[in-house]
């Protein structure tokens, strides 16, 4: 029976992870905002730039924190979140995304930045 060396399997997994990551990056490059993406971009910026979590308590906070850090590094401003919080007076996600100090494309590109990296790490760590 032919047994492949462990390094060959790891090299193959790494190559597939790199190829998959390149495809994710290529796909993201031309994407427009999905239905709820402005909402998640606002929430991740709120986590990091405002230090609150009123807008959206769902989804893993680690990924939202990573996206928020990337938005902050890109130069995004904090969303307008009133205290005490009220959905009636809080900034809408569409306004936050499309009327930010940085353009919507740059904001969304920053918010999406952690995902291909996490994809690569997750696939690359697969056990053979």
C-alpha positions in Angstrom: 0.0 0.0 0.0 1.3 3.5 -1.0 1.5 5.9 1.9 1.9 9.6 1.1 4.3 11.6 3.2 2.6 13.9 5.8 4.3 17.0 4.3 2.7 16.3 0.9 -0.7 16.3 2.4 0.0 19.5 4.3 1.4 21.1 1.2 -1.8 20.2 -0.7 -4.0 21.5 2.0 -2.0 24.8 2.1 -2.2 25.1 -1.6 -6.0 24.6 -1.6 -6.4 27.1 1.3 -4.4 29.6 -0.7 -6.4 29.0 -3.8 -9.7 29.3 -1.9 -8.5 32.5 -0.2 -7.6 34.0 -3.6 -11.1 33.1 -4.9 -12.7 34.7 -1.9 -10.7 37.9 -2.4 -11.5 38.0 -6.1 -15.2 37.5 -5.3 -15.2 40.2 -2.6 -13.5 42.7 -5.0 -16.7 43.3 -7.1 -19.4 42.6 -4.5 -21.9 45.2 -3.7 -23.4 45.4 -0.2 -25.7 42.6 0.7 -29.0 43.3 2.4 -27.7 43.3 6.0 -24.1 44.1 5.4 -24.5 47.9 6.2 -26.1 46.8 9.5 -23.1 44.6 10.4 -20.6 47.2 9.3 -22.3 49.7 11.7 -22.4 47.2 14.5 -18.8 46.3 14.2 -17.8 49.9 14.1 -19.9 50.5 17.2 -18.2 47.7 19.1 -14.7 49.2 18.4 -15.2 52.9 17.9 -18.0 53.6 20.4 -17.4 50.8 22.9 -21.0 49.8 23.0 -23.0 47.0 21.5 -26.6 48.2 21.2 -27.1 47.9 17.4 -26.6 44.2 17.0 -26.0 41.5 19.6 -26.1 38.5 17.3 -23.2 36.8 15.5 -19.8 36.0 17.0 -18.3 39.1 18.7 -14.7 38.2 17.8 -15.4 38.6 14.1 -17.3 41.8 14.7 -14.4 43.1 16.7 -11.9 42.2 14.0 -14.1 43.9 11.3 -14.5 47.0 13.6 -10.7 47.2 14.1 -10.2 47.1 10.3 -12.9 49.8 9.8 -11.1 52.0 12.4 -7.7 51.5 10.7 -9.4 52.5 7.4 -10.5 55.8 9.0 -14.2 55.2 9.5 -16.0 57.3 12.0 -18.1 56.0 14.9 -21.8 55.6 14.3 -24.1 58.0 15.9 -25.6 56.0 18.7 -27.7 58.0 21.3 -27.5 57.4 25.0 -29.8 56.1 26.2 -30.1 54.0 23.1 -33.2 54.4 20.9 -33.8 52.8 17.4 -35.9 55.9 16.6 -32.9 58.3 16.9 -29.9 56.0 16.1 -28.1 56.4 12.8 -29.4 54.1 10.2 -27.0 51.5 8.7 -27.4 52.8 5.2 -26.6 56.3 6.3 -23.6 55.1 8.3 -22.3 53.1 5.3 -22.9 55.6 2.5 -22.3 58.9 4.4 -19.2 58.0 6.4 -16.0 60.0 6.2 -14.6 57.2 4.0 -16.4 55.9 1.0 -18.8 53.0 1.2 -16.5 50.8 -0.9 -13.6 51.4 1.4 -15.7 50.9 4.5 -17.1 47.6 3.2 -13.7 46.4 2.0 -12.3 47.1 5.5 -15.2 45.3 7.2 -14.7 42.3 4.9 -11.0 42.1 5.4 -10.8 39.6 8.3 -12.9 37.0 6.5 -10.5 35.7 3.9 -7.8 35.6 6.6 -10.0 33.6 8.9 -11.0 31.3 6.0 -7.3 30.6 5.2 -6.5 29.9 8.8 -9.5 27.6 9.2 -8.8 25.6 6.0 -5.1 25.6 6.6 -5.5 24.1 10.0 -7.5 21.1 8.8 -6.0 17.8 10.0 -4.8 15.3 7.5 
